[in-house]
Amino acid sequence: MLESKGTLYIVATPLGNRDDITLRAVELLAQADLVCAEDTREAARLFAHHNIKNKLISLYEHNEQQRIEPILERLLQGQRVALISDAGTPGLSDPGYRLIGAALERGIEVRPLPGPAALIAALSASGLPMERFCFTSFLPRKGARRLQRLAQLAVFPGTVVIYESPRRLAQLCGQALPIFGDRRAVLARELTKQHEQFVRSRLSELERLYHDEPPRGEVTLLIAPPEDHELSAEALRPLLLRARRPDEPPSKAASRIAREFGLPRSEVYAILTGQSDSTSEEE
């Protein structure tokens, strides 16, 4: 008789304050057959704080691929495996995505144990609109791909939440400024820790504040939604040109892209046809 398959549990853990963990998570981490942790040393400190005694193995970016098969074997034998990251919810800019995907491909049940996530904590206290938001993990570090991602985020009609290295925060604000405009922005730093801080300002001011001395600790940058006057077709020229489909007539492309991006059709048409200051249209 074949054994039933086990379950992979995705367990959210505290961002900083070790008491920010659910009772269900503590119980599961104590009873699981195996706990996979991004950093076993950090996990051990959390376990000691809550008097959890269980077996830990490491699962981080550089060994995840090699560890997947042995973990899947245990799951296929009916065991319960818990996945945790250093802080917050696994898979959100942390290891685990590959394991989760591989488990689902094998027909293994995956269950979440919800809890802390830096993006939600930062958003909830930011003072920026929360009804619609876009999250992106760390951007490409440099080059055209980084600027392209910023251009794509600039047209999103809600708050943008970005994880970034504190060393690159000022650079990010400076690069975002000509694309987004000088929007309201919030820096959330060291969430739930002793030196937690929210700096509510604008992109230009955040760039100035941290140009010479980066902030300390982990940071999340939040950028307010666009105001109507902030989004110009000219500022988004590269993105608009890429949005045009092959063999699509300029007039049809202008109507579609203007509707999708919330821009004046005449401005989009001028960009697509190379007439940046023209308002006439030739069909």
Backbone bond lengths (Angstrom), bond angles and torsions (degrees), N, CA, C in turn:
res aa  C-N    CA-C-N  psi(-1)  N-CA   C-N-CA  omega(-1)  CA-C   N-CA-C  phi
1 M - - - 1.473 - - 1.523 109.01 -
2 L 1.349 116.26 129.05 1.451 120.26 -178.53 1.526 110.83 -75.45
3 E 1.336 115.79 139.92 1.453 120.13 176.35 1.526 109.69 -73.85
4 S 1.337 116.48 146.95 1.458 119.37 175.99 1.515 109.37 -71.04
5 K 1.326 115.20 152.68 1.458 119.61 -179.24 1.524 110.69 -71.76
6 G 1.318 114.01 154.00 1.454 119.55 178.55 1.516 111.66 -83.04
7 T 1.319 115.55 -163.63 1.463 121.47 -177.87 1.523 109.16 -134.03
8 L 1.338 114.74 137.48 1.463 121.00 173.40 1.525 107.72 -98.37
9 Y 1.336 116.16 121.72 1.459 122.08 -179.02 1.532 109.90 -103.65
10 I 1.318 116.27 128.37 1.455 122.11 177.41 1.526 106.82 -98.14
11 V 1.327 115.93 107.15 1.465 121.18 -168.66 1.527 110.68 -108.79
12 A 1.318 116.73 118.89 1.466 121.32 175.79 1.526 109.56 -77.67
13 T 1.319 116.76 137.33 1.463 122.86 -179.68 1.526 110.20 -123.89
14 P 1.327 118.60 165.03 1.467 121.31 -174.01 1.524 113.90 -57.76
15 L 1.342 114.82 148.45 1.460 120.90 175.21 1.520 110.88 -74.97
16 G 1.309 116.21 -36.83 1.462 120.95 -178.51 1.517 110.82 -154.45
17 N 1.323 116.02 -57.49 1.458 121.13 178.72 1.524 109.50 -72.33
18 R 1.333 117.00 115.16 1.462 120.80 -172.38 1.520 113.70 -68.89
19 D 1.323 117.22 -9.09 1.465 118.96 177.04 1.529 112.08 -85.11
20 D 1.325 116.72 -6.59 1.464 120.48 178.58 1.522 110.43 -84.49
21 I 1.321 116.32 65.41 1.458 121.74 179.24 1.518 107.64 -140.79
22 T 1.315 117.25 145.33 1.457 119.99 -177.38 1.534 110.85 -78.81
23 L 1.316 114.90 155.14 1.468 120.14 176.45 1.529 110.54 -61.54
24 R 1.316 115.46 -37.39 1.468 120.02 179.30 1.524 110.80 -63.54
25 A 1.335 117.40 -39.84 1.454 120.56 179.53 1.524 110.77 -65.00
26 V 1.322 117.84 -43.23 1.466 121.13 178.98 1.526 110.38 -60.39
27 E 1.324 116.24 -44.00 1.465 120.57 -179.87 1.529 111.41 -64.11
28 L 1.321 117.05 -44.93 1.463 120.62 -178.69 1.521 111.19 -65.86
29 L 1.324 117.98 -42.47 1.460 120.94 -179.28 1.523 111.61 -64.16
30 A 1.321 116.83 -28.05 1.464 120.52 177.92 1.520 112.16 -79.73
31 Q 1.320 117.11 -27.86 1.467 120.54 -172.86 1.526 114.66 -103.64
32 A 1.325 118.02 -12.85 1.465 120.77 -178.05 1.527 110.60 -62.37
33 D 1.318 116.21 152.13 1.464 120.45 176.90 1.523 111.67 -72.93
34 L 1.340 115.81 -24.42 1.456 120.33 -179.36 1.518 108.19 -157.64
35 V 1.348 115.90 141.47 1.469 121.28 175.23 1.522 108.16 -120.01
36 C 1.332 116.23 122.59 1.466 122.26 177.59 1.527 107.69 -98.71
37 A 1.328 116.36 123.38 1.456 121.15 -174.72 1.518 111.12 -124.28
38 E 1.327 115.59 141.59 1.466 120.45 177.29 1.528 110.61 -60.81
39 D 1.321 116.48 -40.13 1.463 122.24 178.08 1.520 107.08 -137.92
40 T 1.321 117.44 110.30 1.471 120.50 -175.39 1.524 111.44 -66.29
41 R 1.330 117.76 -26.78 1.469 119.41 178.99 1.526 110.74 -69.27
42 E 1.340 116.40 -43.94 1.455 119.73 177.33 1.527 110.39 -66.07
43 A 1.323 116.54 -40.11 1.463 120.00 177.86 1.524 111.16 -63.15
44 A 1.318 116.84 -39.08 1.462 120.71 179.95 1.526 111.08 -62.36
45 R 1.335 116.87 -37.40 1.469 119.67 177.94 1.534 110.71 -66.95
46 L 1.333 116.62 -39.33 1.462 119.97 176.44 1.522 110.49 -64.95
47 F 1.324 116.68 -43.21 1.463 120.99 179.58 1.525 110.87 -61.92
48 A 1.311 117.10 -42.85 1.463 120.39 -179.54 1.530 110.77 -63.69
49 H 1.325 116.79 -38.72 1.464 121.06 -179.46 1.521 111.32 -62.69
50 H 1.342 117.02 -34.68 1.462 121.17 -177.89 1.528 112.53 -106.86
51 N 1.318 116.08 12.64 1.471 121.33 177.83 1.526 112.04 56.00
52 I 1.332 115.50 42.40 1.456 121.56 177.72 1.529 108.37 -95.54
53 K 1.296 116.34 129.09 1.468 121.14 178.94 1.529 108.33 -120.03
54 N 1.327 115.90 111.97 1.453 119.62 -179.34 1.519 109.70 -162.76
55 K 1.322 114.85 166.40 1.464 121.05 -178.13 1.524 110.30 -79.78
56 L 1.340 115.63 135.01 1.460 122.10 179.30 1.520 110.24 -119.95
57 I 1.334 116.64 138.49 1.462 120.63 167.59 1.519 107.81 -128.75
58 S 1.312 117.08 152.41 1.466 120.51 -177.88 1.526 110.61 -82.66
59 L 1.312 115.09 143.66 1.457 122.48 173.74 1.525 106.59 -144.72
60 Y 1.325 116.04 98.11 1.451 120.52 -178.36 1.519 109.71 -129.56
61 E 1.312 116.18 -179.35 1.466 121.27 -170.07 1.521 113.17 -52.87
62 H 1.333 117.61 -42.02 1.460 120.11 -171.16 1.536 114.05 -89.11
63 N 1.323 118.65 -6.69 1.464 118.27 176.89 1.530 112.82 -123.91
64 E 1.332 116.36 2.27 1.465 119.90 -175.51 1.520 111.98 -59.14
65 Q 1.332 116.75 -44.22 1.460 120.07 -177.03 1.529 111.54 -61.05
66 Q 1.350 116.91 -41.16 1.470 120.55 -178.95 1.528 112.44 -72.77
67 R 1.338 116.54 -27.54 1.466 119.69 -175.56 1.529 112.78 -85.60
68 I 1.310 117.72 -15.16 1.467 119.89 -172.34 1.520 112.52 -59.96
69 E 1.331 118.06 -49.85 1.466 119.86 -174.89 1.523 113.03 -61.93
70 P 1.350 120.01 -47.38 1.475 119.19 177.18 1.528 112.68 -59.46
71 I 1.323 116.75 -36.73 1.465 119.30 178.99 1.526 110.48 -69.17
72 L 1.321 116.40 -41.42 1.461 119.81 178.07 1.527 111.35 -61.91
73 E 1.327 117.34 -37.88 1.467 120.72 178.49 1.519 110.51 -59.41
74 R 1.311 116.93 -42.39 1.466 120.42 179.23 1.528 110.72 -66.47
75 L 1.324 116.44 -38.83 1.461 119.80 177.39 1.527 111.18 -65.66
76 L 1.321 116.45 -40.94 1.460 120.65 179.44 1.528 112.01 -66.93
77 Q 1.322 117.02 -20.90 1.467 121.56 176.30 1.524 112.33 -85.05
78 G 1.333 116.37 0.79 1.462 119.85 176.21 1.514 114.57 99.67
79 Q 1.333 118.81 8.07 1.451 120.34 -177.44 1.530 111.48 -82.33
80 R 1.332 114.81 159.32 1.462 121.91 176.01 1.520 108.06 -101.71
81 V 1.323 115.43 123.74 1.461 121.05 -177.87 1.521 108.78 -119.04
82 A 1.328 116.03 131.82 1.465 121.53 177.15 1.517 109.56 -105.68
83 L 1.320 116.47 139.24 1.466 122.48 177.92 1.519 108.73 -116.12
84 I 1.347 116.43 126.31 1.460 120.71 176.79 1.533 109.09 -132.16
85 S 1.323 115.95 154.62 1.457 121.16 174.91 1.523 108.47 -109.85
86 D 1.323 116.87 -176.81 1.463 119.69 178.92 1.519 111.36 -60.01
87 A 1.329 116.04 -38.00 1.459 121.02 -177.70 1.518 109.18 -162.31
88 G 1.312 115.96 143.37 1.455 120.17 177.19 1.516 113.64 81.11
89 T 1.320 115.92 -151.22 1.456 122.50 -174.02 1.520 111.45 -97.38
90 P 1.327 118.73 123.22 1.471 121.22 179.40 1.527 111.59 -56.47
91 G 1.340 114.86 145.01 1.450 120.43 178.69 1.511 113.84 93.92
92 L 1.351 118.20 -23.35 1.459 121.45 176.73 1.524 108.05 -88.35
93 S 1.312 115.46 90.39 1.466 122.52 -177.09 1.519 111.23 64.56
94 D 1.312 117.54 22.10 1.462 123.44 179.12 1.525 109.01 -134.16
95 P 1.341 117.36 162.91 1.471 119.87 177.12 1.529 111.67 -59.23
96 G 1.316 115.93 159.29 1.455 120.71 175.83 1.512 114.42 130.35
97 Y 1.324 116.59 -25.96 1.463 119.45 -176.62 1.527 111.76 -58.62
98 R 1.325 116.61 -44.25 1.467 120.00 -178.64 1.522 111.26 -64.38
99 L 1.322 116.93 -43.34 1.466 120.72 179.44 1.520 110.68 -63.36
100 I 1.313 116.97 -43.84 1.464 120.76 179.98 1.525 110.51 -60.78
101 G 1.338 116.46 -45.97 1.456 120.23 179.37 1.519 112.34 -62.61
102 A 1.345 116.30 -42.05 1.465 120.20 -179.49 1.525 111.25 -66.19
103 A 1.334 117.06 -37.57 1.462 120.73 178.72 1.530 110.74 -64.75
104 L 1.309 116.67 -43.56 1.468 119.95 179.56 1.521 111.24 -64.59
105 E 1.331 117.33 -37.11 1.468 120.59 178.15 1.520 111.60 -63.17
106 R 1.320 117.42 -30.47 1.475 121.72 179.23 1.523 112.46 -87.54
107 G 1.314 117.11 2.92 1.457 119.88 179.79 1.509 113.99 79.16
108 I 1.318 116.99 20.97 1.468 121.98 179.73 1.524 109.08 -88.40
109 E 1.309 116.55 136.90 1.454 121.03 -179.10 1.529 110.31 -72.14
110 V 1.323 116.36 135.44 1.459 122.90 176.94 1.523 108.06 -118.93
111 R 1.326 116.54 124.92 1.461 120.80 -177.87 1.529 110.53 -124.95
112 P 1.351 117.83 138.19 1.465 120.34 176.97 1.519 112.50 -91.02
113 L 1.307 116.29 143.12 1.461 122.85 166.50 1.523 105.49 -113.56
114 P 1.333 117.74 91.48 1.463 121.12 -170.11 1.519 112.70 -66.81
115 G 1.322 113.57 158.04 1.461 120.19 -179.18 1.512 110.34 178.28
116 P 1.324 117.83 -143.49 1.464 121.06 -173.66 1.526 113.53 -61.05
117 A 1.345 114.72 144.75 1.459 123.82 170.99 1.522 106.00 -150.93
118 A 1.323 116.48 127.37 1.463 120.24 -174.73 1.519 112.14 -58.76
119 L 1.330 117.04 -38.09 1.467 118.84 -176.34 1.522 111.31 -65.41
120 I 1.340 117.59 -38.09 1.465 120.58 -179.95 1.521 110.41 -73.85
121 A 1.330 116.96 -41.44 1.466 120.48 178.58 1.519 110.72 -61.10
122 A 1.337 116.66 -44.73 1.460 120.52 -179.76 1.517 110.93 -65.33
123 L 1.313 116.65 -44.60 1.465 121.08 -178.40 1.521 111.23 -63.25
124 S 1.327 117.33 -40.83 1.458 121.46 -174.36 1.527 112.80 -62.71
125 A 1.328 117.60 -30.98 1.467 121.30 -177.52 1.522 112.91 -109.46
126 S 1.325 117.24 7.26 1.463 120.42 -174.53 1.522 113.31 -73.88
127 G 1.315 117.11 -31.60 1.451 120.46 -172.91 1.512 113.16 86.94
128 L 1.338 117.15 1.48 1.460 121.98 177.82 1.534 109.17 -93.84
129 P 1.331 117.92 159.62 1.474 120.45 -179.42 1.528 111.94 -56.29
130 M 1.324 115.88 138.59 1.460 120.84 -175.68 1.515 113.81 -116.33
131 E 1.353 117.73 -5.45 1.466 118.81 -175.17 1.523 112.10 -69.93
132 R 1.333 116.89 -21.12 1.462 120.73 177.16 1.521 107.48 -147.51
133 F 1.334 116.76 125.72 1.463 119.15 179.09 1.518 110.07 -145.94
134 C 1.316 114.83 158.85 1.463 122.72 179.42 1.518 108.17 -126.03
135 F 1.325 116.43 127.74 1.464 120.96 179.01 1.516 110.00 -108.90
136 T 1.315 115.83 135.93 1.449 120.41 170.95 1.517 108.34 -134.34
137 S 1.309 115.27 138.82 1.450 119.55 177.05 1.523 108.31 -74.61
138 F 1.305 117.47 -162.62 1.458 121.39 -175.40 1.529 110.81 -56.76
139 L 1.330 116.12 130.63 1.458 122.22 178.80 1.522 110.24 -72.64
140 P 1.342 117.63 160.91 1.465 119.48 169.49 1.525 109.12 -51.80
141 R 1.325 117.45 141.80 1.459 119.31 -170.56 1.516 114.72 -69.44
142 K 1.328 117.99 -29.09 1.458 118.98 -177.33 1.520 109.63 -161.07
143 G 1.334 114.86 174.69 1.450 120.73 173.50 1.514 114.31 83.77
144 A 1.333 113.70 -171.89 1.458 121.36 -175.61 1.523 112.28 -63.12
145 R 1.332 117.48 -32.89 1.469 119.64 -178.54 1.529 111.08 -63.93
146 R 1.314 116.81 -35.73 1.467 120.32 178.48 1.531 110.35 -65.95
147 L 1.327 117.09 -46.46 1.456 121.19 -179.82 1.533 111.19 -67.42
148 Q 1.330 116.42 -35.86 1.466 120.16 177.66 1.524 110.78 -62.96
149 R 1.333 116.51 -42.93 1.472 119.30 178.61 1.530 110.90 -63.07
150 L 1.325 117.10 -40.48 1.461 120.38 178.60 1.528 110.64 -63.19
151 A 1.333 116.98 -40.67 1.467 120.45 178.90 1.523 110.79 -62.95
152 Q 1.311 117.27 -37.96 1.463 120.87 178.74 1.528 110.69 -67.21
153 L 1.329 116.39 -39.44 1.462 120.61 -179.46 1.532 111.35 -70.50
154 A 1.341 116.84 -30.46 1.462 120.59 -174.91 1.516 112.94 -63.05
155 V 1.326 117.40 -26.92 1.466 119.59 -176.97 1.525 112.30 -91.94
156 F 1.331 117.64 -2.15 1.461 119.23 179.75 1.528 109.36 -69.19
157 P 1.329 118.88 130.12 1.469 121.57 -174.72 1.531 113.44 -85.57
158 G 1.296 116.60 47.70 1.458 121.44 179.13 1.516 109.43 -162.17
159 T 1.323 116.05 -173.30 1.460 121.24 179.38 1.522 110.26 -73.10
160 V 1.317 116.68 137.55 1.466 122.92 178.73 1.527 108.60 -105.08
161 V 1.329 116.38 130.39 1.463 122.40 -179.58 1.521 108.33 -117.24
162 I 1.343 116.58 124.53 1.462 121.64 -175.21 1.526 109.96 -129.23
163 Y 1.333 116.72 130.39 1.456 120.97 168.05 1.529 107.71 -84.43
164 E 1.321 117.03 137.18 1.457 120.01 179.45 1.519 110.59 -150.05
165 S 1.315 116.02 153.13 1.458 121.34 173.71 1.522 108.87 -68.35
166 P 1.331 118.73 138.16 1.468 119.19 177.93 1.521 112.77 -58.47
167 R 1.324 117.80 -28.50 1.467 121.12 179.82 1.526 111.94 -68.46
168 R 1.324 117.43 -24.18 1.456 120.75 -177.86 1.530 112.83 -107.97
169 L 1.323 117.50 8.27 1.463 120.10 -175.77 1.531 111.94 -64.11
170 A 1.336 117.92 -49.01 1.462 120.70 -179.09 1.527 110.41 -61.56
171 Q 1.322 116.53 -40.91 1.464 120.48 178.00 1.526 110.39 -61.53
172 L 1.320 117.02 -42.92 1.457 121.15 179.54 1.523 110.96 -61.26
173 C 1.324 116.96 -45.03 1.465 120.30 179.89 1.529 110.27 -62.96
174 G 1.334 116.39 -40.73 1.455 119.99 179.40 1.511 112.79 -66.58
175 Q 1.326 117.26 -38.35 1.460 120.34 178.53 1.523 111.75 -72.38
176 A 1.329 116.84 -33.43 1.465 120.76 -178.97 1.523 111.76 -74.50
177 L 1.323 117.26 -27.76 1.462 121.87 -172.83 1.531 113.70 -54.79
178 P 1.345 120.77 -52.76 1.470 119.33 -179.10 1.526 113.65 -71.92
179 I 1.325 117.39 -17.77 1.470 121.15 -178.56 1.522 110.72 -89.88
180 F 1.343 116.90 -46.07 1.459 122.05 -178.59 1.530 112.04 -85.86
181 G 1.338 116.79 -25.00 1.454 119.84 -164.73 1.520 108.14 85.20
182 D 1.322 116.51 171.77 1.471 119.74 -175.70 1.525 110.72 -82.98
183 R 1.312 114.65 69.27 1.475 120.31 -177.12 1.527 111.69 -77.03
184 R 1.326 113.74 162.92 1.461 118.87 169.56 1.523 108.88 -60.41
185 A 1.319 115.89 142.62 1.461 120.19 -179.15 1.521 108.72 -147.89
186 V 1.313 115.20 153.42 1.466 121.45 -179.11 1.517 109.25 -131.27
187 L 1.316 116.17 132.03 1.457 121.80 171.43 1.521 107.82 -101.97
188 A 1.325 116.44 120.96 1.465 122.12 175.18 1.528 107.45 -106.30
189 R 1.328 116.66 121.88 1.467 120.79 -172.26 1.524 110.55 -126.18
190 E 1.333 116.40 137.43 1.475 122.89 173.66 1.534 111.80 52.04
191 L 1.322 115.76 52.30 1.461 120.96 -176.20 1.521 112.26 -58.25
192 T 1.313 115.46 133.28 1.481 127.72 178.91 1.526 113.28 66.61
193 K 1.322 118.32 3.16 1.464 120.92 179.18 1.532 110.12 -95.06
194 Q 1.317 115.85 177.65 1.460 121.27 -174.64 1.529 112.26 -59.14
195 H 1.343 116.78 -37.18 1.458 120.26 -176.31 1.536 111.98 -105.97
196 E 1.313 115.90 34.71 1.465 120.44 177.01 1.526 110.44 -55.51
197 Q 1.333 115.23 138.71 1.460 119.35 -177.10 1.524 110.59 -150.70
198 F 1.339 115.64 139.88 1.458 122.48 170.72 1.516 107.88 -118.35
199 V 1.315 116.34 123.94 1.462 121.44 175.86 1.521 106.80 -110.63
200 R 1.324 116.66 109.35 1.470 122.16 -176.61 1.525 108.36 -102.82
201 S 1.328 116.37 114.73 1.458 119.74 -174.32 1.525 109.61 -156.21
202 R 1.322 116.43 -138.97 1.459 123.24 174.39 1.518 109.14 -130.72
203 L 1.329 116.42 163.47 1.458 120.44 -176.77 1.522 111.90 -55.79
204 S 1.329 117.11 -42.96 1.465 120.19 -177.99 1.520 111.56 -62.66
205 E 1.329 116.46 -39.59 1.463 119.94 -178.59 1.527 111.29 -72.40
206 L 1.316 117.50 -37.78 1.457 119.60 177.18 1.531 110.86 -64.76
207 E 1.326 116.58 -38.65 1.461 119.13 176.24 1.522 110.38 -61.22
208 R 1.328 116.97 -43.11 1.462 120.76 -179.08 1.532 111.44 -66.54
209 L 1.329 116.24 -42.82 1.460 120.67 -177.15 1.518 112.75 -61.57
210 Y 1.345 116.31 -38.32 1.466 119.46 -171.24 1.529 113.24 -112.96
211 H 1.331 116.23 15.42 1.463 119.50 -179.15 1.519 111.95 -64.75
212 D 1.329 117.36 -43.91 1.465 121.23 -176.07 1.526 112.84 -93.49
213 E 1.314 117.01 -29.23 1.464 120.54 -178.24 1.526 109.78 -136.01
214 P 1.326 117.64 107.11 1.470 120.43 -179.17 1.518 111.41 -62.03
215 P 1.323 117.39 154.09 1.468 120.15 174.80 1.526 110.31 -67.33
216 R 1.294 116.14 156.74 1.457 120.23 179.15 1.523 110.73 -95.04
217 G 1.324 115.43 148.85 1.455 120.42 176.15 1.516 113.14 85.08
218 E 1.329 115.41 -171.31 1.456 121.59 -178.38 1.524 110.06 -81.61
219 V 1.343 115.37 139.40 1.461 119.18 -174.71 1.527 111.07 -129.51
220 T 1.306 114.28 151.06 1.462 123.01 172.99 1.519 107.33 -130.02
221 L 1.325 116.61 130.42 1.460 121.29 178.92 1.522 109.42 -105.37
222 L 1.318 116.31 131.48 1.462 121.98 177.35 1.521 108.57 -120.46
223 I 1.331 116.59 133.25 1.458 122.32 -178.19 1.523 108.81 -121.03
224 A 1.321 116.01 132.52 1.463 121.63 -175.46 1.522 111.78 -65.40
225 P 1.322 117.43 159.06 1.471 121.20 176.61 1.523 110.58 -61.69
226 P 1.331 117.56 158.37 1.463 120.22 179.37 1.516 111.64 -72.07
227 E 1.322 115.43 146.09 1.457 121.13 167.73 1.520 106.59 -92.54
228 D 1.305 116.93 157.51 1.465 120.97 -173.83 1.527 112.54 -52.92
229 H 1.351 116.67 -40.79 1.452 118.99 -174.78 1.520 112.71 -77.60
230 E 1.330 117.72 -10.97 1.459 120.25 -175.61 1.518 112.33 -81.03
231 L 1.327 117.77 -26.57 1.451 120.70 -175.76 1.522 111.07 -95.92
232 S 1.302 117.33 103.08 1.455 121.22 175.75 1.515 109.14 -107.45
233 A 1.322 114.93 147.37 1.463 118.99 178.66 1.518 110.60 -63.13
234 E 1.325 116.96 -36.24 1.466 120.24 -177.83 1.525 110.92 -63.03
235 A 1.328 117.36 -40.01 1.463 120.56 179.92 1.519 111.18 -65.61
236 L 1.344 115.88 -26.62 1.459 120.15 -177.30 1.523 112.09 -105.18
237 R 1.326 117.15 19.51 1.462 121.96 -175.75 1.535 113.35 -47.29
238 P 1.368 120.58 -52.41 1.478 119.52 -177.45 1.526 112.82 -59.85
239 L 1.329 115.90 -39.36 1.460 119.60 -179.00 1.525 111.30 -68.55
240 L 1.315 117.13 -39.63 1.462 120.86 -179.90 1.522 111.22 -66.08
241 L 1.320 116.41 -40.43 1.461 119.46 179.04 1.524 111.28 -64.30
242 R 1.338 116.40 -37.84 1.471 119.26 178.48 1.522 111.85 -71.42
243 A 1.322 116.80 -24.04 1.467 120.23 -177.20 1.523 112.64 -75.76
244 R 1.326 117.07 -15.89 1.464 119.70 -179.87 1.521 110.53 -72.80
245 R 1.322 116.47 132.59 1.460 122.04 -178.26 1.529 110.19 -81.66
246 P 1.333 117.52 151.72 1.468 120.21 178.59 1.529 111.43 -58.05
247 D 1.316 115.75 136.07 1.479 123.22 176.83 1.529 113.32 64.11
248 E 1.338 117.69 15.99 1.461 120.08 178.36 1.532 109.21 -85.82
249 P 1.334 119.07 124.23 1.465 121.16 179.67 1.528 111.03 -56.85
250 P 1.333 118.04 144.82 1.463 121.13 -177.44 1.529 113.60 -55.29
251 S 1.325 116.58 -41.66 1.458 119.58 -177.55 1.527 111.31 -64.45
252 K 1.325 116.04 -45.47 1.463 120.31 179.48 1.522 110.97 -66.45
253 A 1.343 116.17 -41.60 1.460 120.23 179.22 1.524 110.77 -63.58
254 A 1.330 116.94 -41.40 1.463 120.71 -179.39 1.520 111.36 -62.37
255 S 1.317 116.90 -41.69 1.467 120.25 179.82 1.523 111.02 -64.25
256 R 1.319 115.98 -45.32 1.469 119.83 -178.41 1.528 111.60 -66.34
257 I 1.316 116.79 -48.36 1.467 120.50 -176.09 1.528 110.86 -67.52
258 A 1.318 117.24 -39.65 1.465 120.21 178.28 1.522 110.78 -60.79
259 R 1.326 115.85 -40.12 1.462 120.63 179.17 1.525 110.72 -66.96
260 E 1.325 117.58 -42.70 1.463 121.56 -177.69 1.520 112.18 -68.68
261 F 1.346 117.00 -36.62 1.453 120.89 -174.75 1.524 113.27 -98.51
262 G 1.317 117.47 -5.15 1.452 120.08 -179.58 1.517 113.41 68.60
263 L 1.347 117.65 38.30 1.455 123.37 -177.18 1.529 110.58 -116.36
264 P 1.337 117.10 158.60 1.470 119.37 175.77 1.522 110.74 -62.75
265 R 1.329 116.83 134.01 1.455 121.16 -176.82 1.527 111.66 -62.19
266 S 1.330 116.38 -38.78 1.467 119.56 -177.44 1.533 111.22 -63.14
267 E 1.340 116.49 -37.65 1.467 119.69 179.38 1.524 110.88 -68.79
268 V 1.314 116.33 -40.13 1.465 119.76 179.08 1.524 109.94 -65.50
269 Y 1.324 115.97 -43.39 1.472 120.13 179.58 1.528 110.54 -60.06
270 A 1.326 116.67 -41.99 1.461 120.57 179.90 1.521 111.64 -62.31
271 I 1.327 116.75 -38.95 1.468 121.05 178.29 1.523 109.86 -65.73
272 L 1.323 117.00 -46.07 1.463 120.92 -175.65 1.525 112.16 -66.62
273 T 1.311 116.75 -28.57 1.464 120.19 -177.76 1.517 112.99 -101.40
274 G 1.337 116.74 1.74 1.464 120.09 178.54 1.503 113.92 77.23
275 Q 1.325 117.29 20.15 1.469 121.96 178.47 1.519 108.69 -114.52
276 S 1.310 116.06 72.04 1.462 120.51 -169.13 1.515 113.91 -62.17
277 D 1.343 118.91 -23.21 1.460 118.79 179.74 1.531 112.15 -113.70
278 S 1.350 114.73 18.08 1.466 118.47 -177.20 1.509 110.62 -99.83
279 T 1.326 116.43 142.55 1.462 119.59 175.63 1.506 111.97 -113.74
280 S 1.332 117.49 -1.03 1.457 120.35 178.39 1.510 110.25 -87.76
281 E 1.298 117.48 152.54 1.449 122.27 -178.40 1.518 109.51 -125.08
282 E 1.306 114.81 133.08 1.446 120.26 174.83 1.522 108.14 -111.34
283 E 1.301 116.34 114.12 1.466 120.19 -175.15 1.522 109.95 -73.82
